Amino acid sequence: MEKTKVAIIGLGTVGSGVARLLLDHGDRTARHAGRILWLEKAVVRDLAKPRDCELPESVTLTDDIEAVIADPEIKVVAQLIGGLEPARTIMLKLLESGKDIVTANKALLAEHGAELFDRARELGRSIAFEASVAGGIPIIANVSQCLSANQITSLHGILNGTSNFILSKMHEDGASYEEVLPEAQRLGYAEADPAMDVDGSDAAQKLAILAHLAFGARVHWKDIPRTGIDTLDLADVRYAEEMGYKIKLLAVADLVDAGLELHVSPTLVRAGSPLAEVGGPMNAVRVDGDAVGRVMFYGPGAGQMPTASAVVADLIDTAVGRTELTFKTLELWSDRQARVASSDYANARGRFYLRATVEDHPGVLSQVTSALGAEDISIASVLQHEPLPGEDVIPLVIMTHETTEGAAAKACEEINKLKASQGPTVRMWVRD
């Protein structure tokens, strides 16, 4: 059977999983590809570092990237190192040496996608990136190909397993963010520095990629409004449950008349709904199309073998030639005019959860509702508990009817100015 020689750049967690699939299940990949995917070389930074897989003598293990770049027999490379540099420079060199690329680096695509894809097109090469968003869930192929008969109108996703694990434990165990984070780190769901995961940046990078695929939007991930879970108060988790909701870090893209509404933020989702019940480190993406209706994609959003599964599937598609066809046709990150532009976030419409901490004095509720009324915000419900013994401060929890994000933000600013206010008003989106 014909061979297609491949190489792996980076033999960390995902790279080791890819190597194991290629080496241990070569018959399976050959059956799907119609050819043998022959692992020729693997490039690592430290040759002495212990690894999660054993390479046979037939595979060259090297710390010299030039060994792959200069090898004309290697046709496809799985580029599996993270970060922006040297990942960007390595990818450009691989493309210029005639290699097709498979990558799982969503940060690189979110930051330099246009440059890399333009260069690949100039050179007649391709880049496949299924593993860059939602790990083992085949969301890239489904959004860009399987749903291509649709105008996608909405995409709501739980795209960060670290945040979802923490939020799930806060609901299940009644533990605070500060208490759950060390457990997430111990189990390997959170990095030693979890900032990109918990502040919404990771989800925003993935949302920028999906928004480009689904809507043709050209938006930098840093321009997507985002709020993380790192400042979430356990009290809000309890109030959300009391009102029949769970809090999820949602990445949202909604197509409206004014353009594309994009944001990442903690959101109250109705308990019992599919997105609300996505627990632990799992990911899910809900997509609405004008022809298909609503569909849901659910599965492991990270992890060695789920992500390796997506990488190897891309290697197969690239070796067969399917990636080349779709890469040319989709013209991703091309210089074509964006089909849709981002709308003004302040005009985004929805319902909101508000929690104001105020003094328990007569007339305070009236002052709060007046601040809302001044922005034409209608109240759906109010939750007010008695103050604890010896205290005269209470949380005032309000669910609004539909309004704009800008109006809700301005109303919160006015509430914070009240003499009775004892802290900043918490504001979160509500999705039923």
Buried (B, 14 or more C-beta within 10 A) or exposed (E): EEBBBBBBBBBBBBBBBBBBBBBEEBEEBBEBBEBBBBBBBBBBEEEEEEBEBEBEEEBBBBEEBEBBBEBEEBBBBBBBBEEEEEBBEBBBBBBBBEBBBBBBBBBBBBBBBBEBBEBBBEBEBBBBBBBBBBBBBBBBBBBBBEBEEBEBBBBBBBBBBBBBBBBBBBBEEEBBBEBBBEBBBEEEBBEEEBEBBBBBBBBBBBBBBBBBBBBBBBBEBEEBBBBBBBEBBBBBBBBBBEBEBBBBBBBBBBBBEEBBBBBBBBBBBBBEBEBBBBBBBBBBBBBBBEEEEEBEBBBBBBBBBBBBBBBBBBBBBBBBEBBBEBBEEBEBBEEEEBEBBBBEBEBBEBBBBBBBBBBBEEEBBEBBBBBBEEBEBEBEEEBEEEEEEEEEEBBBBBBBEEBBBBBBBBBBEBBBEBEBBBEEBBBBBBBE
